[in-house]
Amino acid sequence: MILRTSHLIKKYKRRTVVNEVSVEVSKGEIVGLLGPNGAGKTTLLRTIFGTLKPLRGRITYENRDVTYLPPHEKVKQGLVLVPEGRRLFGNMTVEENLTMGAYFKAALAHKDESLNMVYSLFPVLKERGKQRAVTLSGGEQQMLTIGRGLMSRPRLMMLEEPSQGLAPKLVREVFRAVEKMRRDASLTLLLVEQSVDYALDLCDYAYIMDGGRVKAGGTPGEIKESEVREAYLGV
């Protein structure tokens, strides 16, 4: 088991946004966090990463308690969050944006090796290497955002809404890239995604969240055949 949360609770003022959430991610898996807007999925990812602090509960990563470890220390240990919104440096080139991902010493020592890996996963980024990030298409910007996360050489990557704002064709490209990352870069992935069908086709296991709680969990086949799919996912 590479990641486990145990009875995690996060509140905003008096509102409980993550309520007794326990999830597990095994090494080499792609695990989905699915559910309606406001279900607590994004808050869960950010609490795991450390940008938000839990009220109670425990986060274990590679058999170490990392509940209150700050984000930069988690990155050094191979746990990375790629947030929604493609927060790129628009006036910097593609290559400069990627290099920013290798900002600590151990990752910087492998910068060229990491760049080659990113370019093998996303060949279009190599073609666009000298272009400013702001000139890229939406899909290319999403690939650049993911590529920048890969530059820190993670073992577990958490992806937040990678298909947000993309046309269906580009969504398929991004999800193919996610599967390729798992296969070629030996990554484990925890994925928050609104495109339910794409996510279920990709994941090994999925949790359904609603109202801050985990309502169900299962393989994609089990989720597709169960009544919780319509109840909580609306499809």
C-alpha positions in Angstrom: 0.0 0.0 0.0 1.6 3.3 -1.1 -1.1 5.6 0.4 -3.8 5.3 3.1 -6.0 7.8 4.8 -7.7 6.8 8.0 -10.8 8.6 9.3 -9.7 11.9 7.8 -11.7 14.9 8.9 -11.4 18.5 7.5 -13.7 21.4 8.4 -14.1 24.9 7.0 -15.4 26.9 9.9 -18.3 24.8 11.1 -18.9 22.8 7.9 -17.4 19.4 7.7 -16.1 19.0 4.1 -14.2 15.7 4.5 -15.9 13.5 7.0 -14.2 10.3 8.3 -12.7 9.5 4.9 -10.6 6.3 4.6 -9.2 5.4 1.2 -6.3 3.2 0.0 -4.1 3.3 -3.0 -1.8 0.4 -3.9 1.4 0.8 -5.8 1.0 0.9 -9.6 -2.8 1.5 -9.4 -4.9 4.3 -10.9 -7.5 5.1 -8.3 -10.4 7.5 -9.1 -12.2 9.8 -6.7 -15.6 10.4 -8.3 -18.7 12.3 -7.3 -20.7 15.5 -7.7 -19.3 19.0 -7.3 -18.9 19.9 -3.6 -18.4 16.3 -2.6 -15.1 17.0 -0.9 -12.8 15.3 -3.5 -10.6 18.3 -4.1 -10.4 19.1 -0.4 -9.3 15.5 0.2 -6.5 15.8 -2.3 -5.3 19.1 -0.8 -5.4 17.7 2.7 -3.4 14.7 1.6 -0.8 16.9 0.0 -0.6 19.2 3.0 -1.9 22.5 1.7 -4.8 22.0 4.1 -4.5 20.6 7.6 -6.9 17.9 8.8 -8.8 18.3 12.0 -8.4 14.6 12.8 -7.3 11.4 11.1 -4.1 10.0 9.7 -2.3 10.0 6.3 0.2 7.2 5.7 2.5 7.3 2.6 4.9 4.4 2.0 4.3 3.3 5.6 5.3 6.6 7.1 2.9 9.0 8.9 2.9 12.2 6.8 -0.3 13.7 8.2 1.3 17.0 9.1 4.3 17.0 6.8 4.4 20.2 4.7 3.9 20.0 0.9 7.5 20.6 -0.1 8.7 17.7 2.1 6.0 15.4 0.6 7.3 16.4 -2.9 10.8 15.4 -1.9 9.4 12.0 -0.8 7.7 11.5 -4.2 4.1 12.6 -3.5 3.0 15.3 -6.0 -0.3 17.2 -6.6 -1.1 18.5 -10.0 -3.9 21.0 -9.3 -6.7 22.0 -11.6 -6.4 25.3 -13.6 -3.1 24.8 -15.4 -1.2 27.2 -13.3 1.6 27.8 -15.8 4.1 30.6 -16.2 2.6 31.9 -19.4 5.5 34.1 -20.6 8.0 31.4 -19.9 8.8 28.7 -22.5 7.6 25.1 -22.3 11.1 24.0 -21.3 11.4 26.7 -18.7 8.1 25.7 -17.2 9.2 22.1 -17.1 12.5 23.0 -15.4 10.6 24.8 -12.7 9.2 21.4 -11.7 12.7 20.2 -10.8 13.2 22.8 -8.2 14.8 20.8 -5.4 18.3 19.4 -5.4 17.6 15.7 -6.0 15.3 16.4 -8.9 17.6 19.0 -10.4 20.4 16.5 -10.5 18.2 14.4 -12.9 16.8 17.3 -14.9 17.9 16.1 -18.3 16.8 12.5 -17.7 13.4 13.8 -16.5 13.0 16.1 -19.5 13.7 13.2 -21.8 11.0 11.1 -20.0 8.5 13.9 -20.2 9.2 14.4 -23.9 8.8 10.7 -24.6 5.4 10.8 -22.9 4.3 14.1 -24.5 6.3 14.5 -27.8 4.3 17.6 -28.7 6.0 19.4 -25.7 9.4 18.7 -27.2 8.2 20.3 -30.5 6.9 23.3 -28.6 9.9 23.5 -26.2 10.9 27.1 -27.1 7.3 28.4 -27.3 5.8 30.4 -24.5 3.3 28.4 -22.5 0.5 31.0 -23.2 0.7 30.1 -26.9 -0.2 26.4 -26.4 -3.6 24.8 -26.9 -5.7 23.8 -23.9 -4.7 20.2 -24.3 -1.0 21.0 -24.7 -1.2 23.2 -21.6 -2.7 20.4 -19.6 0.1 18.1 -20.8 2.7 20.7 -19.8 1.1 21.0 -16.3 1.3 17.2 -15.9 4.8 17.2 -17.3 6.0 19.8 -14.8 4.7 17.6 -12.0 6.7 14.7 -13.4 9.9 16.7 -13.3 10.0 16.2 -9.5 10.3 12.5 -10.1 7.2 11.4 -8.2 6.1 7.9 -7.2 2.5 8.9 -6.5 0.9 11.7 -8.5 -2.5 13.1 -7.6 -4.3 14.7 -10.6 -7.1 17.2 -10.0 -9.6 17.4 -12.9 -7.2 16.9 -15.8 -9.9 17.0 -18.4 -11.5 20.3 -17.2 -12.3 22.6 -20.0 -11.1 20.3 -22.8 -12.9 19.2 -25.9 -13.7 15.4 -26.0 -10.8 14.7 -28.4 -8.3 16.4 -26.1 -9.8 14.6 -23.1 -9.1 11.3 -24.8 -5.5 12.4 -25.5 -4.9 13.4 -21.9 -6.3 10.1 -20.5 -4.2 8.1 -22.9 -1.2 10.0 -21.6 -2.2 9.2 -18.0 -2.3 5.5 -18.8 1.0 5.8 -20.5 2.5 7.5 -17.4 1.4 4.5 -15.3 2.9 2.1 -17.8 6.1 3.9 -18.9 7.0 5.9 -15.8 5.9 3.3 -13.2 3.6 5.9 -11.6 0.8 5.4 -9.1 -2.1 7.9 -9.7 -4.9 9.2 -7.6 -7.4 11.0 -9.9 -10.2 13.4 -9.2 -12.3 13.6 -12.4 -15.8 14.8 -13.5 -15.7 12.8 -16.8 -17.0 9.6 -15.1 -17.0 7.3 -18.1 -13.4 8.2 -19.1 -12.3 7.8 -15.5 -13.9 4.4 -15.0 -12.4 3.1 -18.2 -9.0 4.2 -16.9 -9.1 3.3 -13.2 -8.3 0.0 -11.4 -10.5 1.1 -8.5 -12.8 4.0 -7.7 -14.3 5.7 -4.7 -17.5 7.6 -4.9 -17.8 10.6 -2.6 -20.8 12.8 -1.7 -21.3 15.2 1.2 -17.8 14.7 2.4 -18.1 11.0 2.8 -17.1 7.9 0.9 -20.4 6.4 -0.2 -19.0 3.4 -2.1 -15.9 1.9 -3.6 -15.2 -0.8 -6.1 -13.7 -1.8 -9.4 -15.0 0.0 -12.5 -17.2 -3.0 -13.3 -18.7 -3.0 -9.9 -19.4 0.8 -10.0 -20.9 0.6 -13.5 -23.3 -2.2 -12.4 -24.3 -0.8 -9.1 -27.2 1.6 -8.3 -24.8 4.1 -6.7 -23.6 5.1 -10.2 -26.9 6.8 -10.9 -27.5 8.0 -7.3 -24.2 9.8 -6.9 -22.8 10.2 -10.3 -25.9 11.1 -12.2 -25.1 8.8 -15.1 
